[in-house]
């Protein structure tokens, strides 16, 4: 799916604002932008997210896809991101909520 350039820029700009040691969810970014949902945000991240701190965007349960976990874990440890015993991010401690400053339309 091709996304409008404004949408891609809004997602990436929002991700760039996530502070070190904190995370947000695909859904929180979608809500801040006013998009069609977390899957669209995930799509943008998969296609364009290599240049931003992608490891700071997690699923609603604090996890990442297994294919990304090893690399993300290195970033989490370096940044001091709170983790749960199972390895996922502790959202109670690490959740950052984006502002609505990226809202489209």
C-alpha positions as CSV (number, residue, x, y, z in Angstrom):
1,X,0.0,0.0,0.0
2,X,1.4,3.4,-0.9
3,X,0.9,6.1,1.7
4,X,0.6,9.8,1.1
5,X,3.9,11.6,1.7
6,X,2.3,13.7,4.5
7,X,1.2,10.6,6.4
8,X,4.7,9.0,6.1
9,X,6.3,12.3,7.3
10,X,3.9,12.6,10.2
11,X,4.6,9.0,11.4
12,X,8.4,9.4,11.1
13,X,8.3,12.8,12.8
14,X,6.3,11.4,15.7
15,X,8.7,8.5,16.1
16,X,11.7,10.9,16.2
17,X,10.2,12.6,19.2
18,X,10.1,9.5,21.4
19,X,12.6,10.1,24.2
20,X,15.5,7.6,24.7
21,X,14.5,4.9,27.2
22,X,10.8,5.3,26.4
23,X,8.4,3.7,23.9
24,X,5.0,4.3,22.4
25,X,2.6,2.1,20.5
26,X,1.5,1.9,16.9
27,X,-2.0,2.8,18.1
28,X,-0.8,5.9,20.0
29,X,0.9,7.2,17.0
30,X,-2.2,6.5,14.9
31,X,-4.3,8.4,17.4
32,X,-1.9,11.4,17.5
33,X,-1.9,11.6,13.7
34,X,-5.6,10.9,13.2
35,X,-4.9,8.0,10.8
36,X,-6.8,4.9,9.9
37,X,-5.2,2.8,12.6
38,X,-2.1,1.1,13.9
39,X,-1.7,-1.2,11.0
40,X,-1.1,1.7,8.7
41,X,1.5,3.1,11.1
42,X,3.2,-0.3,11.1
43,X,3.2,-0.4,7.3
44,X,4.9,3.0,7.2
45,X,7.5,1.8,9.8
46,X,8.2,-1.4,7.8
47,X,8.7,0.6,4.6
48,X,10.3,3.8,5.8
49,X,11.3,3.4,9.5
50,X,14.9,2.4,9.1
51,X,16.2,5.9,9.7
52,X,14.3,6.6,12.9
53,X,14.4,4.9,16.3
54,X,12.0,2.1,15.2
55,X,12.6,0.1,18.4
56,X,10.8,2.7,20.4
57,X,7.5,1.8,18.7
58,X,6.0,-1.4,20.0
59,X,2.7,-3.4,20.0
60,X,0.0,-2.6,22.5
61,X,1.4,-5.4,24.8
62,X,4.9,-4.0,24.7
63,X,6.3,-6.5,22.3
64,X,8.0,-6.4,18.9
65,X,7.9,-9.0,16.1
66,X,10.4,-11.7,17.0
67,X,12.5,-10.8,13.9
68,X,13.3,-7.4,15.5
69,X,13.7,-8.4,19.1
70,X,17.4,-9.1,19.3
71,X,18.4,-5.8,17.8
72,X,15.8,-3.9,19.7
73,X,16.9,-5.5,23.0
74,X,20.4,-4.1,22.5
75,X,18.9,-0.6,22.1
76,X,16.6,-1.1,25.1
77,X,19.6,-2.1,27.3
78,X,21.7,0.8,26.1
79,X,18.9,3.3,26.7
80,X,17.8,1.9,30.0
81,X,14.3,1.1,28.8
82,X,12.3,-0.7,31.5
83,X,11.7,-4.4,30.5
84,X,9.5,-7.1,31.9
85,X,10.9,-10.5,32.9
86,X,9.7,-12.0,29.6
87,X,11.7,-9.4,27.6
88,X,9.0,-7.1,26.4
89,X,8.9,-3.5,27.3
90,X,7.2,-2.6,30.6
91,X,4.6,-0.1,29.3
92,X,3.6,1.0,32.8
93,X,7.1,2.4,33.2
94,X,8.2,3.2,29.6
95,X,5.1,4.5,27.8
96,X,5.4,7.9,26.2
97,X,2.2,9.4,24.7
98,X,2.7,11.6,21.6
99,X,1.1,14.9,21.3
100,X,-1.6,15.7,18.7
101,X,0.8,18.1,17.0
102,X,1.2,15.7,14.1
103,X,-2.5,15.5,13.3
104,X,-3.3,15.4,9.6
105,X,-6.2,17.2,8.0
